[in-house]
Amino acid sequence: MVLRRRPEKSDDDRSDSNAVQKLEDRLDALDRRLDNIDSMVTAVAERVMSRPLILSVTCPHCGKGMEIALIGTEKPTR
């Protein structure tokens, strides 16, 4: 095992430390957002499995409307 004394932090090191902290904060925010998206997708999937779900979508290119019906027969087990 090698123990080394940390040198005194210069202004550049402090700014690097702040940049790392900001990056960690942004990654935490992204993680929370992905968790929220996962929760929403799970809720939709559970609803689809318990009863029919119909999505009405309009094509952004041609403007034609379409309906997508999703039907599940049983609830998934955990």
C-alpha positions, 0 to 999 in steps of 0.5 A: 500500500502506498500512501501519498500526501495530497498537494495543496489545491491550486485555483485550477484544481478548485475549478476542476473540483467545481466542474466535477461537482456540477457534472455529478449534479447533472448526472443525478438529475438525469438519473432522477428523470430516467427513474420518472420516465421508467415509472410512467412507462411501467404505469402505462404497461400495467394499464395496457395489461389490464384493459384496452388502450387506444392511442390516437396519433396524427402523422406530422408529415401527411397529417393523416390520423391513425389509431393504435389499439393495445390490448393485453389479456392478463397482468404480468407477475412480479 
